[in-house]
Amino acid sequence: MIVNNLGMNSGLSVQTLMDMRNQLTDLQRQLGTGKKSDSYAGLGLDRGLTVGLRAHLAAMTGYQQTITDVGVRLNLAHTALSQVDQISRSAKSSAMQSNFALAGGTQTVEQKSAMIQFEQILNVLNTSTGDRYLFAGQSVDRPAVETAARIMNGDGTRAGLKQIIAERLQADLGASGLGRVVVSAPNATSAALTEDAVSPFGFKLAGLVSGLTGSTPAGPTGAPATASVDLGATNPNAGETVRFTFTLPDGTSQDLTLTAVASATPGPNEFTIGGSSTVTATNLRAALTQSLGKLASTTLSASSAVAAAQDFFDIDDANPPQRVSGPPFNTATALVDGTDTNTVDWYLGESGATSARSTAVARTDQSLNLSYGMRANEEGLRQAVLGIAVFAAVTFTVGDPDADARYAALKQRVTATLDGLPGKQKVTDIEADIAAVHNALQSSKTRHQQAKSTLEQLLEDVEGAPTEQVAAQILSLQTSLQATLQTTAMLLRTNLLEYL
């Protein structure tokens, strides 16, 4: 009976040794890996917490990767927008300070420089990062804008900006060159202006003010509009004026003021007071015709070029480029939609009804989505492209007496376009939007870094095996194991004779 107990005790001792050996092996693993267990099951009740923490950290890692990728895009976008703004400012300054002097051809040095700037701004708008074009809206896999050569000159079958400007100029000047208005005499003592048709072209009568003694102004009224001034039976006095106000194709307005003079050789925008109001009215009509022709070949022509550029560049999915319905163009009365087969589309990206920013969205937190998309045809960017393009596209003829004044009128409109219209989007507004997104992105990055550090520490507290604690357990276990081994060895050597 005693021998059986000894055998049983020996068996228990061996089992204890095996358990202690397994425990020592596990502690050595903990010491090497720094982890309490190599499976969730080994963590006991903490396994649910560990799974949740790891899922949260994995999501946070995904957000941080998104932040990194979007951060690169935003940095490139900021650089591109700054370049667009810089090119625009440089072009504006160059245009403002330039004088009319053709440089061995049909354009000034500043206009030739504008063409280079036009190519530069298009290259900037085709900025890409990886497989994504930044200014193409949702169409990130294709360039945002056409080449400068195609935009300016077309591609053979499709018209470019220069052709659109030339056709529009014919439509705005009309066959007579007077801006689509007709000078007439409703009676012997009056002078009248009448638009030649109901159309978007040429001068549009917007007002008439007469300071001529005894005169009776009328209009503008009707469609086509008419405005007239009747001198009656009384001659005006020298220095008195009559003023016609016109709306021009680009939406600006222009006054034409004619002054009565006693001289038989009146200067520009003057008419001679005759021996009777009938003769004076004849002189007024002649001066009106001459002044209209001058105004048409200068201010109206410059306005026409800008209007044509507006029709060409102001496009989206719902609004194709506009061009004059013709030929003939000098009697045209309407604009028509340009098509993919006859007109170049300068903007190649997506241009739907949604806002440009919404075309690219980054989720940087569980409940934070940042919109940072851009389109090259946004108003601020489009106006920069338009202003430089129209300045680079217009040409002049050597020996044209009106070229200098037309150039001055063009410069004025180009600088106004590059300044940006009051209350309208500018390039700096887009920069501000992108900067706000970038700031939010950086805030998310900082927040994730702080939260990740906290979660990783919590996970380490749950999963980690402190080195000092494990080492102490190993030392204690080794001591117990040594003692157990000695005891077991003694038991295994014990026989009945020795026991007795």
C-alpha positions as CSV (number, residue, x, y, z in Angstrom):
1,M,0.0,0.0,0.0
2,I,2.8,2.3,0.9
3,V,4.6,1.4,-2.4
4,N,1.6,2.3,-4.4
5,N,1.4,5.7,-2.7
6,L,5.0,6.3,-3.5
7,G,4.3,5.4,-7.2
8,M,1.4,7.7,-7.2
9,N,3.4,10.6,-5.7
10,S,6.1,10.0,-8.2
11,G,3.6,10.2,-11.1
12,L,2.2,13.4,-9.7
13,S,5.6,14.9,-9.4
14,V,6.4,14.1,-13.0
15,Q,3.2,15.8,-14.1
16,T,4.0,18.8,-12.0
17,L,7.4,18.9,-13.6
18,M,5.8,18.9,-17.1
19,D,3.4,21.7,-16.1
20,M,6.2,23.8,-14.7
21,R,8.3,23.1,-17.8
22,N,5.4,24.3,-20.0
23,Q,4.9,27.3,-17.9
24,L,8.6,28.1,-18.1
25,T,8.5,27.8,-21.9
26,D,5.5,30.2,-22.1
27,L,7.3,32.7,-19.8
28,Q,10.4,32.5,-22.0
29,R,8.2,33.2,-25.0
30,Q,6.6,36.2,-23.2
31,L,10.1,37.4,-22.4
32,G,11.1,37.1,-26.1
33,T,8.0,38.6,-27.7
34,G,6.9,40.9,-25.0
35,K,3.3,39.6,-25.4
36,K,1.2,37.8,-22.9
37,S,-0.2,35.4,-25.5
38,D,0.1,34.5,-29.1
39,S,-3.7,34.1,-29.5
40,Y,-6.7,36.0,-28.4
41,A,-7.9,33.0,-26.4
42,G,-4.9,33.3,-24.2
43,L,-6.0,36.8,-23.1
44,G,-9.1,35.6,-21.4
45,L,-11.7,38.3,-20.7
46,D,-9.5,40.9,-22.3
47,R,-9.7,39.4,-25.8
48,G,-12.8,41.4,-26.7
49,L,-11.2,44.7,-25.7
50,T,-8.1,43.7,-27.7
51,V,-10.1,43.0,-30.9
52,G,-11.8,46.4,-30.6
53,L,-8.6,48.3,-30.0
54,R,-6.9,46.7,-33.0
55,A,-9.9,47.4,-35.3
56,H,-9.8,51.0,-34.2
57,L,-6.1,51.2,-34.8
58,A,-6.5,49.6,-38.3
59,A,-9.1,52.2,-39.2
60,M,-6.9,55.0,-37.9
61,T,-4.0,53.7,-40.0
62,G,-6.3,53.9,-43.1
63,Y,-7.3,57.4,-42.3
64,Q,-3.6,58.4,-41.8
65,Q,-2.7,56.9,-45.2
66,T,-5.6,58.9,-46.8
67,I,-4.3,62.1,-45.0
68,T,-0.8,61.5,-46.4
69,D,-2.1,60.9,-50.0
70,V,-4.4,63.9,-49.9
71,G,-1.8,66.0,-48.3
72,V,0.5,65.5,-51.3
73,R,-2.3,66.5,-53.6
74,L,-3.2,69.6,-51.7
75,N,0.5,70.7,-51.6
76,L,0.7,70.3,-55.4
77,A,-2.7,72.1,-55.8
78,H,-1.5,75.0,-53.6
79,T,1.7,75.3,-55.7
80,A,-0.3,75.2,-58.9
81,L,-2.8,77.8,-57.8
82,S,0.0,80.1,-56.6
83,Q,1.6,79.7,-60.1
84,V,-1.7,80.5,-61.8
85,D,-2.1,83.6,-59.7
86,Q,1.6,84.7,-60.3
87,I,1.3,84.2,-64.1
88,S,-2.0,86.1,-64.1
89,R,-0.5,89.0,-62.2
90,S,2.6,89.1,-64.4
91,A,0.4,89.1,-67.5
92,K,-1.7,91.9,-66.1
93,S,1.3,94.0,-65.2
94,S,2.9,93.4,-68.7
95,A,-0.3,94.4,-70.4
96,M,-0.9,97.6,-68.3
97,Q,2.6,98.9,-68.9
98,S,2.9,98.0,-72.6
99,N,2.8,100.5,-75.4
100,F,1.6,99.8,-78.9
101,A,4.6,98.9,-81.1
102,L,4.3,95.9,-83.4
103,A,7.3,93.7,-83.1
104,G,8.1,92.6,-86.6
105,G,4.6,91.3,-87.4
106,T,1.0,91.7,-86.2
107,Q,1.6,91.7,-82.4
108,T,3.5,93.5,-79.7
109,V,6.3,92.0,-77.6
110,E,3.9,91.8,-74.7
111,Q,1.4,89.9,-76.7
112,K,4.0,87.4,-77.8
113,S,5.0,87.0,-74.1
114,A,1.3,86.5,-73.3
115,M,1.3,83.5,-75.6
116,I,4.1,81.9,-73.6
117,Q,2.3,82.7,-70.4
118,F,-0.8,81.1,-71.8
119,E,1.1,77.9,-72.5
120,Q,2.5,78.0,-68.9
121,I,-0.9,78.4,-67.3
122,L,-2.3,75.5,-69.3
123,N,0.6,73.3,-68.2
124,V,-0.1,74.2,-64.6
125,L,-3.8,73.3,-65.0
126,N,-2.7,69.9,-66.3
127,T,-0.9,69.2,-63.0
128,S,-1.2,65.6,-61.9
129,T,-0.1,63.5,-59.0
130,G,0.2,59.8,-59.6
131,D,-2.7,58.8,-61.7
132,R,-4.9,61.9,-60.9
133,Y,-5.2,65.2,-62.7
134,L,-6.0,67.8,-60.1
135,F,-8.1,70.2,-62.1
136,A,-10.2,67.8,-64.1
137,G,-13.1,67.4,-61.7
138,Q,-14.1,63.7,-61.5
139,S,-12.4,62.9,-64.7
140,V,-9.1,62.4,-62.9
141,D,-7.7,60.0,-65.6
142,R,-7.4,62.6,-68.4
143,P,-5.8,66.1,-68.8
144,A,-7.9,69.0,-67.7
145,V,-7.3,71.3,-70.7
146,E,-6.4,71.1,-74.3
147,T,-3.0,72.2,-75.7
148,A,-2.4,75.9,-76.4
149,A,-2.0,75.3,-80.1
150,R,-5.4,73.6,-80.5
151,I,-7.1,76.2,-78.3
152,M,-5.8,79.1,-80.3
153,N,-5.7,77.7,-83.9
154,G,-8.1,74.8,-83.8
155,D,-7.2,71.5,-85.4
156,G,-8.3,71.8,-89.0
157,T,-11.9,70.7,-88.7
158,R,-12.6,72.4,-85.5
159,A,-12.4,76.2,-84.9
160,G,-10.1,77.6,-82.2
161,L,-10.2,80.9,-80.4
162,K,-8.7,83.0,-83.2
163,Q,-11.4,81.9,-85.6
164,I,-14.2,82.5,-83.1
165,I,-12.8,86.0,-82.5
166,A,-12.6,86.8,-86.2
167,E,-16.2,85.6,-86.9
168,R,-17.5,87.6,-83.9
169,L,-15.8,90.7,-85.0
170,Q,-17.5,90.5,-88.4
171,A,-20.9,90.1,-86.6
172,D,-20.3,93.0,-84.3
173,L,-19.0,95.5,-86.9
174,G,-21.6,94.6,-89.5
175,A,-21.4,95.2,-93.2
176,S,-21.2,99.0,-92.8
177,G,-18.5,98.9,-90.1
178,L,-20.7,101.0,-87.8
179,G,-21.4,98.4,-85.1
180,R,-24.7,97.2,-86.5
181,V,-26.5,100.6,-86.1
182,V,-27.9,102.8,-88.8
183,V,-27.7,106.6,-88.9
184,S,-30.9,108.1,-90.4
185,A,-32.9,111.3,-90.6
186,P,-36.5,110.9,-89.5
187,N,-36.9,114.5,-90.6
188,A,-34.7,117.3,-91.8
189,T,-33.8,118.6,-88.4
190,S,-33.1,115.3,-86.6
191,A,-30.6,112.5,-86.3
192,A,-31.4,109.0,-85.3
193,L,-29.6,105.7,-84.5
194,T,-31.4,102.4,-85.1
195,E,-30.0,98.9,-84.4
196,D,-30.1,96.9,-87.6
197,A,-31.7,93.8,-86.1
198,V,-32.6,92.2,-82.8
199,S,-29.4,90.4,-82.1
200,P,-26.6,90.1,-79.5
201,F,-24.2,91.8,-81.8
202,G,-22.8,95.3,-82.2
203,F,-23.7,98.5,-80.3
204,K,-26.9,98.3,-78.1
205,L,-28.6,101.6,-77.5
206,A,-28.8,102.1,-73.7
207,G,-29.4,105.8,-73.3
208,L,-29.6,109.3,-74.9
209,V,-29.1,112.6,-73.2
210,S,-29.2,115.9,-75.1
211,G,-28.0,119.2,-73.8
212,L,-28.6,121.0,-77.1
213,T,-30.7,124.0,-76.8
214,G,-34.2,123.5,-78.2
215,S,-33.6,119.8,-79.0
216,T,-36.0,116.9,-78.3
217,P,-34.4,113.5,-77.5
218,A,-36.4,110.3,-77.8
219,G,-35.6,106.7,-76.9
220,P,-34.1,104.4,-77.0
221,T,-37.3,102.4,-77.5
222,G,-38.5,99.5,-79.7
223,A,-37.0,96.3,-81.0
224,P,-34.7,96.9,-82.7
225,A,-34.1,99.9,-80.6
226,T,-34.1,103.5,-81.9
227,A,-32.9,106.7,-80.3
228,S,-33.2,110.1,-81.9
229,V,-32.6,113.8,-81.3
230,D,-34.6,116.5,-83.1
231,L,-33.0,119.9,-83.1
232,G,-36.3,121.7,-84.0
233,A,-36.1,125.2,-85.4
234,T,-33.3,126.3,-83.0
235,N,-29.6,125.9,-83.5
236,P,-27.6,124.7,-80.5
237,N,-24.9,126.8,-78.9
238,A,-21.2,126.1,-79.1
239,G,-20.0,123.7,-76.4
240,E,-23.4,122.0,-75.9
241,T,-23.4,118.2,-76.2
242,V,-25.5,115.2,-77.0
243,R,-24.6,111.9,-75.5
244,F,-25.5,108.4,-76.7
245,T,-24.8,105.5,-74.4
246,F,-24.2,102.0,-75.7
247,T,-23.9,98.5,-74.2
248,L,-21.0,96.6,-75.7
249,P,-20.8,92.9,-76.5
250,D,-18.7,92.1,-73.4
251,G,-21.2,93.7,-71.1
252,T,-19.4,97.0,-70.6
253,S,-20.9,100.4,-71.5
254,Q,-19.5,103.2,-73.6
255,D,-20.6,106.8,-74.1
256,L,-20.3,108.7,-77.4
257,T,-20.5,112.4,-76.8
258,L,-20.7,114.9,-79.7
259,T,-20.0,118.5,-79.1
260,A,-21.4,121.4,-81.1
261,V,-18.7,123.8,-82.3
262,A,-18.7,127.0,-84.4
263,S,-15.6,125.9,-86.4
264,A,-16.0,124.9,-90.0
265,T,-13.3,122.2,-89.4
266,P,-14.6,120.2,-86.4
267,G,-12.3,117.8,-84.6
268,P,-13.1,114.2,-83.5
269,N,-16.5,113.9,-81.9
270,E,-17.5,117.4,-82.9
271,F,-20.1,118.8,-85.3
272,T,-20.3,122.2,-86.9
273,I,-23.2,124.5,-86.1
274,G,-24.7,125.5,-89.5
275,G,-26.7,128.4,-90.8
276,S,-29.9,126.6,-89.8
277,S,-30.9,123.7,-87.7
278,T,-31.4,121.7,-90.9
279,V,-27.7,122.2,-91.8
280,T,-26.7,121.5,-88.3
281,A,-28.6,118.3,-88.2
282,T,-26.9,117.2,-91.4
283,N,-23.5,117.9,-89.8
284,L,-24.6,116.0,-86.7
285,R,-25.5,112.9,-88.7
286,A,-22.1,113.1,-90.5
287,A,-20.2,113.5,-87.2
288,L,-22.3,110.6,-85.7
289,T,-21.4,108.3,-88.6
290,Q,-17.7,109.2,-88.4
291,S,-17.5,108.8,-84.7
292,L,-19.4,105.5,-84.7
293,G,-17.0,104.1,-87.3
294,K,-14.0,105.2,-85.1
295,L,-15.6,103.8,-81.9
296,A,-16.5,100.5,-83.7
297,S,-13.0,100.0,-85.0
298,T,-11.5,100.6,-81.6
299,T,-13.5,100.1,-78.4
300,L,-16.2,97.9,-80.0
301,S,-13.6,95.7,-81.7
302,A,-11.7,95.1,-78.4
303,S,-15.0,94.4,-76.7
304,S,-15.9,92.0,-79.4
305,A,-12.7,90.0,-78.9
306,V,-13.4,89.7,-75.2
307,A,-17.1,88.7,-75.8
308,A,-15.9,86.0,-78.3
309,A,-13.4,84.7,-75.6
310,Q,-16.2,84.6,-73.1
311,D,-18.4,82.6,-75.5
312,F,-15.5,80.2,-76.1
313,F,-14.2,79.7,-72.5
314,D,-17.4,79.9,-70.5
315,I,-18.5,76.3,-70.9
316,D,-19.7,73.3,-68.9
317,D,-21.7,70.2,-69.6
318,A,-24.9,72.2,-70.0
319,N,-23.3,75.2,-71.8
320,P,-21.3,74.4,-74.9
321,P,-19.1,77.1,-76.6
322,Q,-21.0,79.7,-78.5
323,R,-20.2,80.9,-82.0
324,V,-21.8,83.2,-84.6
325,S,-24.4,81.6,-86.8
326,G,-23.1,82.0,-90.3
327,P,-21.7,82.6,-92.8
328,P,-22.4,85.3,-93.6
329,F,-21.3,86.6,-90.3
330,N,-21.6,90.4,-90.8
331,T,-25.4,90.1,-91.0
332,A,-25.8,87.3,-88.4
333,T,-28.5,87.7,-85.8
334,A,-27.8,84.8,-83.4
335,L,-25.3,82.7,-81.7
336,V,-25.3,78.9,-82.0
337,D,-23.9,76.0,-80.0
338,G,-20.5,74.9,-81.1
339,T,-20.3,71.1,-81.5
340,D,-17.6,68.5,-80.9
341,T,-17.0,68.4,-84.7
342,N,-16.7,72.1,-85.4
343,T,-15.4,73.8,-82.3
344,V,-12.5,73.0,-79.9
345,D,-13.4,72.4,-76.3
346,W,-10.6,74.0,-74.3
347,Y,-11.7,72.2,-71.0
348,L,-11.5,68.4,-71.2
349,G,-12.4,67.4,-67.7
350,E,-15.7,66.7,-66.0
351,S,-18.0,69.7,-65.6
352,G,-21.3,68.5,-64.1
353,A,-23.8,70.5,-62.1
354,T,-22.2,69.7,-58.7
355,S,-19.8,72.0,-57.1
356,A,-16.1,71.7,-58.1
357,R,-15.0,70.9,-54.5
358,S,-17.4,67.9,-54.2
359,T,-15.6,66.2,-57.1
360,A,-13.0,64.8,-54.7
361,V,-13.8,63.8,-51.2
362,A,-11.5,62.3,-48.5
363,R,-12.7,60.7,-45.4
364,T,-10.2,61.5,-42.7
365,D,-12.1,60.5,-39.6
366,Q,-15.2,58.4,-38.8
367,S,-17.4,61.4,-39.2
368,L,-15.3,63.9,-41.2
369,N,-15.3,64.1,-45.0
370,L,-13.2,66.8,-46.7
371,S,-14.0,68.1,-50.2
372,Y,-11.0,69.3,-52.2
373,G,-11.9,68.8,-55.9
374,M,-11.1,71.5,-58.5
375,R,-12.1,72.2,-62.1
376,A,-10.0,74.3,-64.6
377,N,-13.2,75.9,-65.8
378,E,-14.1,77.4,-62.4
379,E,-14.7,81.1,-62.8
380,G,-11.5,82.2,-61.1
381,L,-9.3,80.0,-63.1
382,R,-11.3,80.5,-66.3
383,Q,-11.0,84.3,-66.1
384,A,-7.2,84.0,-65.7
385,V,-7.0,81.8,-68.8
386,L,-9.4,84.0,-70.8
387,G,-7.7,87.3,-70.0
388,I,-4.3,86.0,-71.1
389,A,-5.7,84.1,-74.1
390,V,-7.5,87.1,-75.6
391,F,-4.5,89.3,-75.3
392,A,-2.4,86.7,-77.0
393,A,-4.9,86.0,-79.8
394,V,-5.7,89.5,-81.2
395,T,-3.7,90.8,-84.1
396,F,-3.2,94.2,-85.7
397,T,-2.4,95.5,-89.1
398,V,0.6,97.6,-89.9
399,G,-0.5,101.1,-90.9
400,D,-4.0,100.9,-89.3
401,P,-4.7,104.4,-87.9
402,D,-7.0,102.9,-85.3
403,A,-4.7,100.1,-84.1
404,D,-3.2,102.1,-81.2
405,A,-6.6,103.0,-79.8
406,R,-7.9,99.5,-80.3
407,Y,-4.8,98.2,-78.4
408,A,-5.5,100.6,-75.6
409,A,-9.1,99.4,-75.3
410,L,-8.0,95.8,-75.4
411,K,-5.4,96.4,-72.6
412,Q,-8.1,98.0,-70.5
413,R,-10.3,94.9,-70.8
414,V,-7.6,92.4,-70.3
415,T,-6.4,94.0,-67.1
416,A,-10.0,94.2,-65.8
417,T,-10.5,90.5,-66.6
418,L,-7.4,89.5,-64.8
419,D,-8.3,91.7,-61.9
420,G,-11.5,89.7,-61.5
421,L,-15.0,91.0,-61.3
422,P,-16.3,92.3,-58.0
423,G,-18.2,89.7,-56.1
424,K,-17.0,86.9,-58.4
425,Q,-14.7,84.0,-57.7
426,K,-10.9,84.7,-58.0
427,V,-7.9,82.3,-57.9
428,T,-7.2,83.5,-54.4
429,D,-10.7,82.3,-53.3
430,I,-9.9,78.8,-54.6
431,E,-6.5,79.0,-52.7
432,A,-8.4,79.9,-49.5
433,D,-10.7,76.8,-50.0
434,I,-7.8,74.5,-50.4
435,A,-5.9,76.1,-47.5
436,A,-8.9,75.5,-45.2
437,V,-9.0,71.8,-46.3
438,H,-5.3,71.5,-45.7
439,N,-5.7,73.0,-42.2
440,A,-8.5,70.5,-41.4
441,L,-6.3,67.7,-42.7
442,Q,-3.4,68.7,-40.5
443,S,-5.8,68.9,-37.5
444,S,-7.0,65.4,-38.3
445,K,-3.5,64.1,-38.6
446,T,-2.5,65.6,-35.2
447,R,-5.6,64.2,-33.6
448,H,-5.0,60.7,-35.0
449,Q,-1.4,60.7,-33.8
450,Q,-2.4,61.6,-30.3
451,A,-5.3,59.0,-30.2
452,K,-3.1,56.3,-31.8
453,S,-0.5,56.8,-29.1
454,T,-3.1,56.4,-26.4
455,L,-4.7,53.4,-28.0
456,E,-1.3,51.7,-28.6
457,Q,-0.4,52.2,-24.9
458,L,-3.8,50.8,-23.8
459,L,-3.3,47.8,-26.1
460,E,0.2,47.3,-24.7
461,D,-1.2,47.3,-21.2
462,V,-3.7,44.6,-22.2
463,E,-1.5,42.4,-24.4
464,G,2.0,43.2,-23.1
465,A,4.1,41.1,-20.8
466,P,6.3,43.4,-18.6
467,T,9.9,42.2,-18.8
468,E,10.7,42.7,-15.1
469,Q,7.6,40.8,-14.0
470,V,8.2,37.9,-16.5
471,A,11.8,37.7,-15.4
472,A,10.8,37.5,-11.8
473,Q,8.3,34.8,-12.6
474,I,10.9,32.8,-14.5
475,L,13.4,33.1,-11.6
476,S,10.8,31.9,-9.1
477,L,9.7,29.1,-11.4
478,Q,13.3,28.0,-12.0
479,T,13.8,27.8,-8.2
480,S,10.6,25.8,-7.8
481,L,11.5,23.6,-10.7
482,Q,14.9,22.8,-9.3
483,A,13.5,21.9,-5.9
484,T,10.8,19.7,-7.5
485,L,13.4,18.0,-9.7
486,Q,15.5,17.1,-6.6
487,T,12.5,15.8,-4.7
488,T,11.2,13.8,-7.7
489,A,14.7,12.3,-8.2
490,M,14.8,11.1,-4.6
491,L,11.3,9.6,-4.9
492,L,12.2,7.8,-8.1
493,R,15.3,6.2,-6.4
494,T,13.4,5.1,-3.4
495,N,12.6,1.2,-3.1
496,L,10.9,-0.9,-0.5
497,L,14.2,-1.9,1.2
498,E,15.3,1.7,1.5
499,Y,11.9,2.8,2.7
500,L,11.9,0.1,5.4
